[in-house]
Amino acid sequence: MGPIVATAIRLIVPLTILRWPLAGAIASLVADALDVVIAGAIGRGEFGDYTGTDKLLDTYYLTFLLAVSLRWQSKVARWSSVALFAWRLIGVALLEVTYERWLLFVFPNLFENYYLFHVIFIPDLSNYLF
């Protein structure tokens, strides 16, 4: 039951990104960080393949971040976000195929940090801050 609730939270919370790009992203980060804690607190089961599930759910919420980034005014910012998202997606796909966790070091999640930096500091999204 715990993993089901944690997964449901991780599926629902990212929907807020489309309405509140910064607050939704932060809420999604928190949901990601606490999914194991939530599942453990509720109990009654555990994640079978946690790494695979986690990376799939990460990609799910990163896709919402990408959707927001595609509305940015700057072409450079948009294409940079697409490139960083694609880089991470390649790494996650390779991880799923090879089960080699060191690939996440080579394909880090720079997209998430880039997104947060852009939403916080670039004026064209200042009206989306909380």
N, C-alpha and C positions, 0 to 999 in steps of 0.2 A: 504494500500500500504506500509506503514512504517514497519509493522511486516513482510511482505513478503520480503522486502529488507534486514532487519536485519537478518531474518532466512537464506536467501540466502548467506549473508556474513558469517554467522556462519557455513554454510555447505561447503563453498568454501575454506575459510582460513585454516582449519585444513589439507587440502591436502598438504599444504606446509611443514608440519611436516615430511613427508617422505623424502623430499629433504634436508631440513634444520631443524634438530631436535630441536635446541635451538631457533632459530629465529621463526620457525613455531609455537612452543609452546607458546612463548611470544605473538606472533600475535594472537593466538587463545585466550589467556587470555584477551587480550585487546578487542577483538571482543565480548567475553563473558561479560566483564564489561560494554561495551558500547552499547549492543544491545537495551536496553530500551531507551537510549539517542538517538540513531539513529532512532528508530521507532517513538519516540516523535517528533524529528526534522522534519521528513518527514510528519508525521501526517497521516490522512486518515485511521483510524482504530486502533485497539489495540489488544493486545494478549488476546485471550479468557481465556485460562488456562496457565498463564505465568509460574507458578512453574513447571507444568508438561512438558511444552515445553522446558523450560530452562534445566531441569534435563535430558531430552532426548538428547538435543544438547550437554550438558556437557559430557554425556556418549559417544556420537559420537566422540568428539575430544579426549577424554581420550582413546578411542580405538586405535586411531592413535599413541598416546604416548605409549600405551602398545605394539603395533607392533614394534616400535623402540626399546623398552626395551627388547624385546625378542631376539634382535641381540647382546645384551651386552655379553662380554666375560665371566664375572663372573656368575657362576651358582647361587650363593647366591643372587647377585643383581637381576638376572632375576626372581628367584622365589619370592624374596621379592616384586618385582614390581607386579607380578601376584597376590600375596596374598593381597596386598594393593588395587589393582584394584578390586578384587573380593569382598573385604570388603565393598568398596564404592558401588559396584553394588548391593550387598545385601541390603544396606541401601536405595538406590534409589528405588529398587523394593518394599521394605516394605513401603516406603513413598507413592508410587503410589497406593498401595493396601489399606493402612490405612488412608492416608491423615494426618498423624501425623508428623508435622514438627520437633518435638523434636528428631525424629529418626536421623536426619542429624547431631545432636550433638553426638550421639552415634556412627554413621558411618561417620566420617568426611572424607574429601577428602585429605587424607595423601598421596595418590599415586602421585598426581600432584606435591607436594612439594618434595617428594622423587625423582621423575623423574628429576626435575630441579636441585636438588642437585647433582645427579649422572652425568647428562650431563655437568654441569659446572665444577665439581671438580674431576671426575674420568677420568684418562688419556685415557682409551680405546675408548672414544668418542671425544677426543680433536680435531680430524680433522673435526668434525661436528659443531664446534662453529662458527656460522655465516659464 
